[in-house]
Amino acid sequence: MIKDCLFCRSAIIEKHYRQAEKQTVCIADLGEHFSVGNLAKDDLSETGTPCILYGELFTTYGETISQIESRTNKTGGMVLSKKGDLLFPSSTTVDAVSLIAPSVINIDNVVLGGDMFGIHINSNFDAQYLSYFFNHIAKRRLAKYAKGSTIIHLHYADIEKAKLLLPCLKEQHRMAKCLVSLDNKINVETLSLNLLNNQKTYLLRHMFI
């Protein structure tokens, strides 16, 4: 069921995009670009300020960041998030397509660090929608701007002039609301499935005692 929901989500995004009226904008039009500070795994701690390492954009978070998993005591000279920022990983060893995986962060004052860059999305665009758009619609087209072989890099300067076709703000809002509701449903179902699997494991273990 969860796989079906994920497939359904992608289908919804693609169908809406095909049918929507679109306008041409450049990535530079989306908002103000910013860089982040240096942060490594060794800087993580049990307590401290919530933080995001760039690698977590691949391993921990999806299109939306609503809960922070890591903390750090390193705050001097660090860059803090603003709600609605779009965060892009800047390097990977996998492939260029997997590098086009930005997340929108819905929390203020989170320490951002490592090999990533961000965009403070302005009020003419819906940051939540843009996260889905980049991850599902523009992924392969923007991958051509990445550079490298063993380690693949993507910098803001590489993509700032890239042109996008985007629905109007009203349609972005409408679609983002629909997709967030679907993601919440998927998260609830995933949690329920994990609880049932744990219960199943527990019961099977005690059948043979």
Disulfide bonds with the S-S distance in Angstrom:
none
